[in-house]
Amino acid sequence: MPNREPAKADVLQGTLDLMVLQTLAALGPLHGYAIAARLEQVSGGSLQLNMGTLYPGLMRLEQRGLLRAKWGVTGNNRRARFYAITPAGRRQLATERSAWTRMTSIIDALLRDPA
Amino acid sequence: MAALREWLIRLWGTVRRQRTDEDLEQELRFHHDLAVEGTGRHTASGEDLEREAALRAGGIAHAMEHMRDQRGLPWLDDGVRDVRHALRLLRRNPVFAAIAIASLAVGVGANCAIFSLADELFLRPLPVRDAAAVMTISTDAGEDDAYDAMSYPNYLDLRDASQSFEGLVAYRISTVGFARAAGATRETHRGALVSDNFFRVLGVEPAIGRAFAPGEGLVPGRDAVVVLSDDFWRNTLGADPSILDDIVWMNGVAFHVIGVLPASFTGTEQPLRPAFYAPIAMAPRLGARLEGELARRDDRVYSVKGRLKPGVSKARARAELAGRWDALVREYPEANRHRTLNVRSELEERLREDPWDVVLMAIFSALAAVVLIIACANVANLMLGRARARAREMAVRLALGVSRGRLLRQLFTEAAVLAIAGFAAGIALAYAGIRFLQTIPTRDQIVIAPQLDERVLLFGVLVAAASAILFGLAPARQGLRTDLAPALKTSEPGDARTRIAGRHVLVVGQIAASMVLLVAIGMLLDGFRKAVVLDPGFRTDHLMLMTTDTALVQDTAAQTRAFYRELAERARALPGATAAALTSAVPFDLNAQEIEPIIPEGSQLPDGQESVSTPAAVVDERYFDTMRVRVAAGRGFTVDDRDGSRPVAIVNEELAKTYWPHQDPIGKRLRLAEGGSPWLEIVGVTQTGKYRWIAEGPTPFLYLPFSQHARTRMSLLVETAGADAAPIAAPLRDIVRTIDANQPVSNVQTFASLYHERTIAVPLMIMQTVGTIALLGLTLALIGLYGLVAYSVARRTREIGIRMAIGAGKSDVLAMVLREGLKLSIVGIAIGGVVSVWVARALTAALVGVGAPNPATYAVVPVVLIALTMAATYFPARRAARVDPLIALRQE
């Protein structure tokens, strides 16, 4: 195996939630693989989620009422479980997004400050 | 909020799967397939890429594990699985389950029932707000001085000086003639005379109406107000709501009913339930016991309790009050000297007040604890036996990487399941036991009613939990010690010798405990048998009893004398009556006892004591004849012992022997320590009888003539010609009514019934309780022995087969197994014998009258035990003797 895959194991729980919610809010209902593929694509391949991280995370969001899931059929006529964001999920996304922005700007300012 | 929702859903997910494992797997399989397909398997290195993609996506099994954990609550999942597993095991071994649960039920049940009684008698806190802060303040003449009450002026001085207490309250129990309406027949009821701040300091709010207003009940004789107890209001007054703000009559004085207390407030003198609460300041108007009683420093009749301020320790409060008390001793040495001030918690005070009951409860509790230990040994034994059978299972699981902690949890879950089942069954048994204990004979507002309440349930939970740890520990230790390699190789892992030795120790312990239990019950039975045939020193048949108190009708001293003279004369003249006598103290009636501090002339009293307290009775000149008390020397009282004639007294032989050993007591003198008494000359000596309790040791006793010592409360004893004294009750009541229609009578009963209650009924209950506990313990121990031998036979089937194959006969095998049981039982009996000598000594010291154990006890108990253990061993032994060598050898 080449170098250690970047960022794979280091996905913070809160960040994964934020990324999943954002993806579903932007693209509408998706199955798990599509979510993972989308995140890999957006990150330019640096974010590769294994199933053991992704699916328990999805289940947790579902249990918290932020996602809703149901079995459906893909374009290729295969059965897949589709996740959609709920209104509570959208509210949560808004909160977390602003929290994230605030946090990054703080960290940003901190890192820019030469002293 | 979302987190709570997640938790609830996961909790629910533990109980009911909302997604099945297949559902999870399908989703993961789909992901896996897409991941593999996405790599483009048609390229040259397709297979490598495919593998890499699969690796990147992670294993399905691994992801499944995480999802399962997320689906439910993993620890709860495990717990539920363990419980299911344990239940399955129990179902598979119904005999094991039944014996284990029944053993535990007996242990828990016996302990809960005994606890309910101890709780009722001692442990339950006072029914007041924040009871832990309420202390009892007393001034004691000595550590064993139970007559430690305080005078009202001393109480007031301490109350004013105290900084450590939120307040000090005083009260005493008083009997009054109570009538609902002015002319109605008066009935005697006991109530409390309490200080004005009583309800405020204790934090008791009436359920209806009000308590004393500030300042109310402070001025002597001013506020004739009364608060009724719920019990009295409901059961005697029929819960009549119109009584509030109405007038009731107590000793002929009109009292204004201002409130009714809640049912939860049962008073501060458990087990007595006072009927009413009136201000102490009203005591003089209710009938003065003494001239100016509220101002007398030597009238020590009030109990004092105080509520500590938050953060103040008992020791600090004591130090503070003791300082003030020392000043009071200096100021009023006549009344207060030789007394020290003590502050005690409620529990300390109760234990001190009633040492005999404490001893009894300690014995009960100890017996129940022994039964519990035997029960736990049984269950531990059963579980050890099973743990052996399961050692292989444990080893396999350990080898597969299950953590020892996880296995430990599983083993304790099994113990917990057993404990819960045992607890449930035990509570049912406890209920039966408590129903029995509720039949303790009580009367006159004394209520001893143990209940199966939340305190008992909580205690049961604790007992069950403790036993689960006790019996769960042994198999757990064994399960974890398991050496993997040998355990995996054979079905008989570990050093079997040490294993079985542990179980032998348990069974020997059980037999030893049974031995102790049987010796104890033997002693008590013996004591009971002796008690029944003991001579109390007076007649107990052909006697009718009736108590009156002239203070309740506010008679003067002269009126009192006239009343009792007329009462006795008329009673004697009744058809069917052959004699009648008066006494202030009735033998065996604990509500009518007197204690007099006396100073015997020329006798050296122990370490600096000025006086000694001795039980006493004020009697008339007919008492000794009527009660058939033998006057051993000198004379009885006569009509010539009058007020103004030479002061005389009569003592019993024990008192004479105690203070004037080897001397003729006739002509010796003694003085009452209080009230400026003159010297009394001893003119007669009676035989030593029993005064409070049939099994009591020889007790000094003093008789004083009624004509020289005024008493308002006297009991009339009428001897009847017929064996049944009961028919004379009605004419006796009529006599009292014709002499004074207002005079309430109480305690009307035949002396035989009082005597029966005290000598037969109460001891019989004690015997039944002790006997039941002991038998339960013995039965459990026998089950334990049976189980061990049966197990050992089953394990040695092969060995027995070999023995028989090489020529051992059935009787040899039978003897071999019986010998094994006999060995255990002899060792157990030997150990138990040694322990029971100690226990017997403790019992003899603790329970007066039980006496040293009859040597026969030590002869009979081992024989009985050996017979029983042989019987328990016989059945498995017979099974062993039936082993067919051919079948046995083919095993494994």
Boltz contact constraints between the chains, C-beta under 6 A:
constraints:
  - contact:
      token1: [A, 32]
      token2: [B, 31]
      max_distance: 6.0
  - contact:
      token1: [A, 33]
      token2: [B, 31]
      max_distance: 6.0
  - contact:
      token1: [A, 33]
      token2: [B, 34]
      max_distance: 6.0
  - contact:
      token1: [A, 48]
      token2: [B, 56]
      max_distance: 6.0
  - contact:
      token1: [A, 50]
      token2: [B, 57]
      max_distance: 6.0
  - contact:
      token1: [A, 50]
      token2: [B, 58]
      max_distance: 6.0
  - contact:
      token1: [A, 51]
      token2: [B, 28]
      max_distance: 6.0
  - contact:
      token1: [A, 51]
      token2: [B, 31]
      max_distance: 6.0
  - contact:
      token1: [A, 51]
      token2: [B, 57]
      max_distance: 6.0
  - contact:
      token1: [A, 51]
      token2: [B, 58]
      max_distance: 6.0
  - contact:
      token1: [A, 51]
      token2: [B, 63]
      max_distance: 6.0
  - contact:
      token1: [A, 52]
      token2: [B, 58]
      max_distance: 6.0
  - contact:
      token1: [A, 52]
      token2: [B, 62]
      max_distance: 6.0
  - contact:
      token1: [A, 52]
      token2: [B, 63]
      max_distance: 6.0
  - contact:
      token1: [A, 52]
      token2: [B, 66]
      max_distance: 6.0
  - contact:
      token1: [A, 55]
      token2: [B, 63]
      max_distance: 6.0
  - contact:
      token1: [A, 55]
      token2: [B, 67]
      max_distance: 6.0
  - contact:
      token1: [A, 56]
      token2: [B, 66]
      max_distance: 6.0
  - contact:
      token1: [A, 56]
      token2: [B, 67]
      max_distance: 6.0
  - contact:
      token1: [A, 56]
      token2: [B, 70]
      max_distance: 6.0
  - contact:
      token1: [A, 59]
      token2: [B, 67]
      max_distance: 6.0
  - contact:
      token1: [A, 59]
      token2: [B, 70]
      max_distance: 6.0
  - contact:
      token1: [A, 60]
      token2: [B, 70]
      max_distance: 6.0
  - contact:
      token1: [A, 63]
      token2: [B, 6]
      max_distance: 6.0
  - contact:
      token1: [A, 63]
      token2: [B, 9]
      max_distance: 6.0
  - contact:
      token1: [A, 64]
      token2: [B, 2]
      max_distance: 6.0
  - contact:
      token1: [A, 64]
      token2: [B, 5]
      max_distance: 6.0
  - contact:
      token1: [A, 64]
      token2: [B, 6]
      max_distance: 6.0
  - contact:
      token1: [A, 65]
      token2: [B, 5]
      max_distance: 6.0
  - contact:
      token1: [A, 80]
      token2: [B, 30]
      max_distance: 6.0
  - contact:
      token1: [A, 81]
      token2: [B, 27]
      max_distance: 6.0
